[in-house]
Amino acid sequence: MLSPRAKQCGQPDCRRRFNADRMREWNRAYRKEHGAWYSRKNFGDQQRQQDRLRRADGEHWRRLYPAAAAASDAKRRTLVQQARTDEVFTPADVHARDGWTCQLCRLPIDPDVAWPHPQSPSVDHVIPLSRGGTHALSNVQSAHLGCNSSKGDKLIEVAEALRSKAQTQ
Protein backbone atom coordinates (compact mmCIF):
# COMPACT_ATOMS: atom_id res chain seq x y z
CA MET A 1 0.00 0.00 0.00
CA LEU A 2 1.15 3.48 -0.73
CA SER A 3 -0.34 5.13 2.33
CA PRO A 4 -0.48 3.56 5.79
CA ARG A 5 -3.91 5.16 6.30
CA ALA A 6 -5.37 3.75 3.07
CA LYS A 7 -8.00 1.05 3.47
CA GLN A 8 -7.31 -0.44 0.06
CA CYS A 9 -4.34 -0.78 -2.25
CA GLY A 10 -6.07 0.49 -5.39
CA GLN A 11 -6.00 -2.76 -7.35
CA PRO A 12 -9.35 -3.55 -9.05
CA ASP A 13 -9.99 -6.71 -7.00
CA CYS A 14 -9.12 -4.97 -3.75
CA ARG A 15 -11.28 -1.95 -4.63
CA ARG A 16 -14.21 -4.20 -5.61
CA ARG A 17 -13.97 -6.12 -2.32
CA PHE A 18 -13.67 -2.88 -0.33
CA ASN A 19 -16.75 -1.38 -2.04
CA ALA A 20 -18.76 -4.57 -1.51
CA ASP A 21 -17.87 -4.60 2.20
CA ARG A 22 -18.72 -0.91 2.49
CA MET A 23 -22.15 -1.42 0.88
CA ARG A 24 -22.83 -4.45 3.06
CA GLU A 25 -22.10 -2.36 6.17
CA TRP A 26 -24.26 0.50 4.87
CA ASN A 27 -27.19 -1.87 4.25
CA ARG A 28 -26.85 -3.35 7.75
CA ALA A 29 -26.78 0.12 9.31
CA TYR A 30 -29.83 1.16 7.25
CA ARG A 31 -31.75 -1.91 8.40
CA LYS A 32 -30.76 -1.32 12.02
CA GLU A 33 -31.92 2.31 11.86
CA HIS A 34 -35.13 1.84 9.83
CA GLY A 35 -36.12 -1.72 10.78
CA ALA A 36 -36.23 -2.89 7.16
CA TRP A 37 -33.86 -3.38 4.27
CA TYR A 38 -33.35 -0.47 1.88
CA SER A 39 -35.82 -0.76 -0.98
CA ARG A 40 -35.04 0.49 -4.45
CA LYS A 41 -38.71 1.26 -5.02
CA ASN A 42 -38.36 4.29 -2.72
CA PHE A 43 -36.09 5.97 -5.25
CA GLY A 44 -36.76 3.88 -8.34
CA ASP A 45 -36.34 6.56 -11.02
CA GLN A 46 -33.08 7.88 -9.60
CA GLN A 47 -31.77 4.35 -9.10
CA ARG A 48 -32.60 3.30 -12.67
CA GLN A 49 -30.91 6.42 -14.02
CA GLN A 50 -27.83 5.72 -11.89
CA ASP A 51 -27.77 2.09 -13.06
CA ARG A 52 -27.88 3.21 -16.70
CA LEU A 53 -24.98 5.62 -16.12
CA ARG A 54 -22.97 2.97 -14.28
CA ARG A 55 -23.48 0.43 -17.05
CA ALA A 56 -22.55 2.99 -19.69
CA ASP A 57 -19.35 3.94 -17.83
CA GLY A 58 -18.28 0.49 -16.71
CA GLU A 59 -17.08 -2.29 -18.92
CA HIS A 60 -18.57 -5.75 -18.99
CA TRP A 61 -16.54 -8.39 -17.13
CA ARG A 62 -15.99 -10.24 -20.42
CA ARG A 63 -14.06 -7.26 -21.80
CA LEU A 64 -12.18 -6.74 -18.53
CA TYR A 65 -11.20 -10.40 -18.13
CA PRO A 66 -11.09 -11.99 -21.61
CA ALA A 67 -9.09 -15.02 -20.45
CA ALA A 68 -11.63 -15.86 -17.74
CA ALA A 69 -14.50 -15.35 -20.19
CA ALA A 70 -12.87 -17.66 -22.73
CA ALA A 71 -12.27 -20.31 -20.06
CA SER A 72 -15.89 -20.08 -18.90
CA ASP A 73 -17.18 -20.38 -22.46
CA ALA A 74 -14.91 -23.35 -23.18
CA LYS A 75 -16.08 -25.14 -20.03
CA ARG A 76 -19.73 -24.60 -20.96
CA ARG A 77 -19.17 -25.73 -24.57
CA THR A 78 -17.44 -28.90 -23.32
CA LEU A 79 -20.31 -29.72 -20.97
CA VAL A 80 -22.89 -29.19 -23.69
CA GLN A 81 -20.90 -31.25 -26.24
CA GLN A 82 -20.55 -34.13 -23.79
CA ALA A 83 -24.25 -33.97 -22.97
CA ARG A 84 -25.45 -33.60 -26.57
CA THR A 85 -27.62 -36.34 -28.04
CA ASP A 86 -28.90 -36.84 -31.56
CA GLU A 87 -32.35 -35.93 -30.31
CA VAL A 88 -33.48 -32.58 -31.69
CA PHE A 89 -36.17 -30.63 -29.85
CA THR A 90 -37.17 -27.03 -29.19
CA PRO A 91 -38.21 -25.36 -25.93
CA ALA A 92 -41.76 -25.17 -27.33
CA ASP A 93 -41.80 -28.98 -27.60
CA VAL A 94 -40.85 -29.28 -23.93
CA HIS A 95 -43.46 -26.72 -22.80
CA ALA A 96 -46.20 -28.35 -24.88
CA ARG A 97 -45.33 -31.77 -23.43
CA ASP A 98 -45.50 -30.38 -19.87
CA GLY A 99 -48.71 -28.44 -20.53
CA TRP A 100 -47.07 -25.04 -19.96
CA THR A 101 -46.74 -25.83 -16.25
CA CYS A 102 -43.58 -25.19 -14.22
CA GLN A 103 -42.39 -28.57 -12.99
CA LEU A 104 -40.60 -26.95 -10.04
CA CYS A 105 -43.37 -24.81 -8.50
CA ARG A 106 -46.37 -26.39 -10.31
CA LEU A 107 -47.76 -22.98 -11.39
CA PRO A 108 -48.78 -22.20 -14.99
CA ILE A 109 -46.26 -20.61 -17.33
CA ASP A 110 -47.40 -17.67 -19.47
CA PRO A 111 -45.85 -18.04 -22.96
CA ASP A 112 -46.24 -14.30 -23.62
CA VAL A 113 -43.90 -13.22 -20.79
CA ALA A 114 -40.53 -12.30 -22.27
CA TRP A 115 -37.05 -13.05 -20.97
CA PRO A 116 -35.53 -11.84 -18.52
CA HIS A 117 -38.74 -11.68 -16.46
CA PRO A 118 -38.64 -14.28 -13.63
CA GLN A 119 -41.97 -15.72 -14.81
CA SER A 120 -40.74 -16.21 -18.40
CA PRO A 121 -40.53 -19.79 -19.71
CA SER A 122 -37.24 -21.68 -19.60
CA VAL A 123 -36.06 -25.25 -19.98
CA ASP A 124 -34.57 -26.91 -16.89
CA HIS A 125 -32.30 -29.96 -16.94
CA VAL A 126 -33.51 -32.47 -14.32
CA ILE A 127 -29.96 -33.79 -13.94
CA PRO A 128 -27.84 -30.68 -14.67
CA LEU A 129 -25.28 -30.78 -17.46
CA SER A 130 -22.58 -29.95 -14.91
CA ARG A 131 -23.47 -33.15 -13.04
CA GLY A 132 -23.36 -35.41 -16.09
CA GLY A 133 -26.94 -35.03 -17.32
CA THR A 134 -27.80 -35.25 -21.01
CA HIS A 135 -29.39 -32.66 -23.25
CA ALA A 136 -32.24 -34.99 -24.17
CA LEU A 137 -36.01 -34.64 -24.06
CA SER A 138 -36.17 -37.17 -21.24
CA ASN A 139 -33.88 -34.99 -19.06
CA VAL A 140 -35.53 -31.59 -19.55
CA GLN A 141 -38.65 -30.02 -18.10
CA SER A 142 -40.55 -26.73 -18.25
CA ALA A 143 -39.77 -24.14 -15.59
CA HIS A 144 -40.10 -20.45 -14.87
CA LEU A 145 -36.80 -18.63 -15.33
CA GLY A 146 -36.80 -17.62 -11.65
CA CYS A 147 -37.48 -21.18 -10.47
CA ASN A 148 -34.79 -22.54 -12.80
CA SER A 149 -32.27 -19.94 -11.61
CA SER A 150 -32.98 -20.66 -7.95
CA LYS A 151 -32.56 -24.39 -8.56
CA GLY A 152 -29.19 -23.77 -10.16
CA ASP A 153 -27.08 -26.89 -10.65
CA LYS A 154 -28.70 -28.79 -7.77
CA LEU A 155 -30.59 -32.02 -8.22
CA ILE A 156 -34.35 -31.58 -7.99
CA GLU A 157 -34.62 -33.39 -4.61
CA VAL A 158 -32.04 -31.08 -3.03
CA ALA A 159 -33.73 -28.00 -4.53
CA GLU A 160 -37.14 -29.08 -3.17
CA ALA A 161 -35.68 -29.73 0.29
CA LEU A 162 -34.08 -26.28 0.34
CA ARG A 163 -37.33 -24.65 -0.83
CA SER A 164 -39.45 -26.40 1.82
CA LYS A 165 -36.92 -25.47 4.51
CA ALA A 166 -37.04 -21.81 3.41
CA GLN A 167 -40.86 -21.80 3.42
CA THR A 168 -41.04 -23.12 7.00
CA GLN A 169 -38.76 -20.37 8.34
LINLIN-V985480 format. One record per helix or strand. SS is the DSSP state (alpha for helix, beta for strand). FROM is the first residue (numbers start at 0). TO is the last residue. If there is no record, write none. Layout:
SS | FROM | TO
SS | FROM | TO
This chain:
alpha | 11 | 33
alpha | 39 | 56
alpha | 60 | 63
alpha | 65 | 82
beta | 83 | 83
alpha | 90 | 96
beta | 100 | 100
beta | 107 | 107
beta | 120 | 124
alpha | 128 | 130
beta | 134 | 134
alpha | 136 | 138
beta | 139 | 143
alpha | 144 | 150
alpha | 155 | 167
